[in-house]
Every structure is written in structure tokens, then in C-alpha cells.
Amino acid sequence: MDKLLAILNELHEDVDFTAETALIDDGILDSLDIVSIVTEVYSEFDVRIPPEEIVPENFNSAQALWELISRLDEA
């Protein structure tokens, strides 16, 4: 989870990713951020996020994103 938080903090240093639960809904992350996250997740964790998993509920919080990475890593 620390690596994921580091990735997110590189995008937006001013956001508390441990507490925020509406990253997409509140417009904190935009489409370019999502592309960066997907790329970095593959680079850091060797986990590909398929297009059908790129939905707001998977990116609204660091915890949701971490659960997605964990689920895909087990598959």
C-alpha cells in the first residue's frame, strides 16, 4: 500500500489519499491521472488493469484501488 500511496502522492501532493473516498466523484483525479495510475501500477506491481475495471468505484479511494490491485494480482 505504501508504494501505491507514493504513486498517488506524485500526482497530487496536496491530497490526503489515506482519508479521501471520492477521488473520482469530487474531480480530484481526472482521466490523465487514471492513465498514469494504470501505467504505474503495471510498472510497480506487474498488474494490468483491464478496461472494464476502470470504473469510478475502483478509483474513488486508495483503499479501493489497493483492493483492485490485490484482486487482480491473485487472478
ROSESE-99505 format. One line per field, with one value per residue: residue in three letters; residue number from 1; z, y, x of N, C-alpha, C in turn. Coordinates in nm, 4 decimals, decimal comma. Each point is the difference from the previous one (the first is absolute). Layout:
N
residuo	ALA/...
num	NUM/...
n.pz	Z/...
n.py	Y/...
n.px	X/...
ca.pz	Z/...
ca.py	Y/...
ca.px	X/...
c.pz	Z/...
c.py	Y/...
c.px	X/...
! end
This chain:
75
residuo	MET/ASP/LYS/LEU/LEU/ALA/ILE/LEU/ASN/GLU/LEU/HIS/GLU/ASP/VAL/ASP/PHE/THR/ALA/GLU/THR/ALA/LEU/ILE/ASP/ASP/GLY/ILE/LEU/ASP/SER/LEU/ASP/ILE/VAL/SER/ILE/VAL/THR/GLU/VAL/TYR/SER/GLU/PHE/ASP/VAL/ARG/ILE/PRO/PRO/GLU/GLU/ILE/VAL/PRO/GLU/ASN/PHE/ASN/SER/ALA/GLN/ALA/LEU/TRP/GLU/LEU/ILE/SER/ARG/LEU/ASP/GLU/ALA
num	1/2/3/4/5/6/7/8/9/10/11/12/13/14/15/16/17/18/19/20/21/22/23/24/25/26/27/28/29/30/31/32/33/34/35/36/37/38/39/40/41/42/43/44/45/46/47/48/49/50/51/52/53/54/55/56/57/58/59/60/61/62/63/64/65/66/67/68/69/70/71/72/73/74/75
n.pz	0,0000/0,0623/-0,0859/0,0222/0,1288/-0,0191/-0,0742/0,0876/0,0973/-0,0908/-0,0109/0,1296/0,0249/-0,0419/-0,0450/0,0996/-0,0691/0,1231/-0,0144/-0,1157/-0,0161/-0,0588/-0,0277/-0,0508/0,0937/0,0728/-0,1045/0,1039/-0,0449/-0,1067/-0,1244/-0,0061/0,1167/-0,0483/-0,1145/0,0699/0,0725/-0,1062/-0,0585/0,1049/0,0083/-0,1309/0,0006/0,1039/-0,0387/-0,1266/0,0203/-0,0962/-0,0129/-0,0211/-0,1207/0,0099/0,0528/-0,1056/0,1206/0,0226/0,0220/-0,1022/-0,0265/0,0715/0,0355/0,0772/0,0990/-0,0720/-0,0303/0,1268/0,0314/-0,0963/0,0372/0,1251/-0,0384/-0,0765/0,1050/0,0634/-0,0974
n.py	-0,1199/-0,0062/-0,0984/-0,0484/0,0228/-0,0524/-0,0947/-0,0122/0,0016/-0,0758/-0,0467/-0,0120/0,0785/0,0810/-0,1237/-0,0184/-0,0790/0,0083/0,1229/0,0417/0,0130/0,1163/-0,0687/-0,0877/-0,0339/0,0362/-0,0742/-0,0681/-0,1170/0,0286/0,0009/0,1090/0,0342/-0,0406/0,0580/0,1029/-0,0091/-0,0233/0,0950/0,0791/-0,0367/0,0058/0,1163/0,0423/-0,0415/0,0292/0,0925/-0,0660/0,1236/-0,0968/0,0381/-0,1204/0,0031/0,0781/-0,0108/0,1006/-0,1022/-0,0333/0,1268/-0,0152/-0,1035/0,0304/-0,0152/0,0621/0,0886/0,0014/-0,0006/0,0900/0,0633/-0,0143/0,0353/0,0955/0,0265/-0,0306/0,0703
n.px	0,0828/0,1166/0,0287/-0,1204/0,0113/0,1195/-0,0559/-0,0985/0,0892/0,0600/-0,1229/-0,0318/0,1023/-0,0962/-0,0141/-0,0879/0,0787/0,0465/-0,0485/0,0442/-0,1323/0,0274/0,1086/-0,0842/-0,0874/0,1058/0,0386/0,0442/-0,0425/0,0766/-0,0391/0,0741/-0,0534/-0,1156/0,0300/0,0425/-0,1097/-0,0756/0,0705/-0,0075/-0,1269/-0,0035/0,0606/-0,0709/-0,1203/0,0311/-0,0931/-0,0632/-0,0441/-0,0898/-0,0348/-0,0537/0,1219/0,0107/-0,0527/-0,0835/-0,0802/0,0758/-0,0332/-0,1095/0,0741/0,1029/-0,0880/-0,0917/0,0924/0,0374/-0,1297/-0,0131/0,1094/-0,0395/-0,1223/0,0483/0,0750/-0,1131/-0,0556
ca.pz	0,0000/0,0032/-0,1374/-0,0641/0,0526/-0,0599/-0,1380/0,0058/0,0488/-0,1098/-0,0845/0,0743/0,1328/0,0931/0,0332/0,1008/-0,0639/0,0999/0,0510/-0,1072/-0,0500/-0,1185/-0,0896/-0,1326/0,0143/0,0301/-0,1044/0,0417/-0,1049/-0,1321/-0,0883/-0,0139/0,1242/-0,0057/-0,0916/0,0729/0,1061/-0,0641/-0,0474/0,1159/0,0663/-0,0784/0,0181/0,1381/0,0537/-0,1086/-0,0045/-0,1054/0,0316/-0,1270/-0,0192/0,0700/0,1424/0,0151/0,0357/0,1161/0,1308/0,0203/0,0078/0,0889/0,1195/-0,0059/0,0485/-0,1089/-0,1012/0,0549/-0,0074/-0,1414/-0,0304/0,0694/-0,0664/-0,1322/0,0196/0,0354/-0,1151
ca.py	0,1199/0,1168/0,0319/0,0596/0,1359/0,0798/0,0278/0,0986/0,1271/0,0636/0,0674/0,1107/0,0063/0,0703/-0,0822/-0,1045/-0,1209/-0,0994/0,0349/0,0389/-0,1122/0,0418/0,0543/0,0183/0,0730/0,1406/0,0561/0,0113/-0,0716/0,0096/-0,1124/-0,0122/-0,0620/-0,1420/-0,0616/-0,0060/-0,1010/-0,1321/-0,0244/-0,0178/-0,1258/-0,1069/0,0103/-0,0303/-0,1237/-0,0958/-0,0307/0,0725/0,0328/-0,0044/0,1133/-0,0158/0,0288/0,1434/0,0585/0,0873/-0,0667/-0,0574/0,1074/0,1070/0,0085/-0,0811/-0,1330/-0,0696/-0,0306/-0,1055/-0,1236/-0,0383/-0,0530/-0,1288/-0,0969/-0,0319/-0,0677/-0,1400/-0,0677
ca.px	-0,0828/0,0886/0,0396/-0,1168/-0,0137/0,1073/-0,0429/-0,1078/0,0553/0,0733/-0,0987/-0,0627/0,0615/-0,0877/-0,1167/0,0205/-0,0525/-0,0402/-0,1328/-0,0929/-0,0804/-0,0752/0,1021/-0,0600/-0,1265/0,0282/0,0838/0,1410/0,0733/-0,0607/0,0316/0,1453/0,0468/-0,0340/0,0965/0,1275/-0,0115/-0,0016/0,1362/0,0877/-0,0371/0,0614/0,1445/0,0393/-0,0580/-0,0160/-0,1432/-0,0713/-0,1389/-0,0741/-0,0921/-0,1284/0,0202/0,0247/-0,1284/0,0182/0,0060/0,1339/0,0993/-0,0466/0,0859/0,1213/-0,0356/-0,0702/0,1004/0,0848/-0,0785/-0,0006/0,1335/0,0131/-0,0886/0,0550/0,1281/-0,0291/-0,0640
c.pz	0,0000/-0,1393/-0,0744/0,0469/-0,0573/-0,1440/-0,0002/0,0440/-0,1058/-0,0913/0,0665/0,1425/0,1061/0,0460/0,1045/-0,0530/0,0994/0,0499/-0,1096/-0,0566/-0,1242/-0,1016/-0,1395/0,0117/0,0256/-0,1021/0,0382/-0,1019/-0,1318/-0,0870/-0,0195/0,1250/-0,0020/-0,0910/0,0689/0,1071/-0,0596/-0,0466/0,1164/0,0751/-0,0752/0,0226/0,1388/0,0459/-0,1038/-0,0083/-0,1080/0,0453/-0,1316/-0,0094/0,0780/0,1506/0,0250/0,0144/0,1288/0,1338/0,0284/0,0199/0,0944/0,1267/-0,0210/0,0429/-0,1092/-0,1095/0,0469/-0,0053/-0,1440/-0,0377/0,0620/-0,0679/-0,1349/0,0107/0,0329/-0,1179/-0,0899
c.py	0,1262/0,0417/0,0673/0,1439/0,0922/0,0381/0,1112/0,1365/0,0712/0,0772/0,1258/-0,0001/0,0557/-0,0815/-0,1040/-0,1279/-0,1080/0,0257/0,0256/-0,1214/0,0359/0,0636/0,0285/0,0892/0,1491/0,0651/0,0203/-0,0691/0,0174/-0,1158/-0,0174/-0,0607/-0,1502/-0,0740/-0,0143/-0,1083/-0,1397/-0,0376/-0,0295/-0,1296/-0,1173/-0,0020/-0,0474/-0,1395/-0,1113/-0,0504/0,0872/0,0232/0,0034/0,1151/-0,0127/0,0264/0,1489/0,0697/0,0807/-0,0722/-0,0637/0,1063/0,1128/0,0139/-0,0861/-0,1426/-0,0810/-0,0401/-0,1126/-0,1349/-0,0512/-0,0627/-0,1377/-0,1084/-0,0426/-0,0761/-0,1481/-0,0786/-0,0662
c.px	0,0872/0,0446/-0,1152/-0,0187/0,1076/-0,0351/-0,1055/0,0524/0,0830/-0,0950/-0,0551/0,0530/-0,0940/-0,1211/0,0387/-0,0642/-0,0398/-0,1416/-0,1039/-0,0735/-0,0817/0,0952/-0,0541/-0,1234/0,0211/0,0931/0,1456/0,0899/-0,0739/0,0482/0,1509/0,0628/-0,0249/0,0971/0,1355/-0,0023/0,0055/0,1409/0,0942/-0,0302/0,0612/0,1510/0,0443/-0,0426/-0,0130/-0,1441/-0,0631/-0,1439/-0,0761/-0,1010/-0,1308/0,0107/0,0262/-0,1350/0,0182/0,0138/0,1360/0,1074/-0,0408/0,0830/0,1234/-0,0313/-0,0701/0,0984/0,0908/-0,0725/-0,0061/0,1337/0,0177/-0,0825/0,0574/0,1318/-0,0198/-0,0527/0,1026
! end
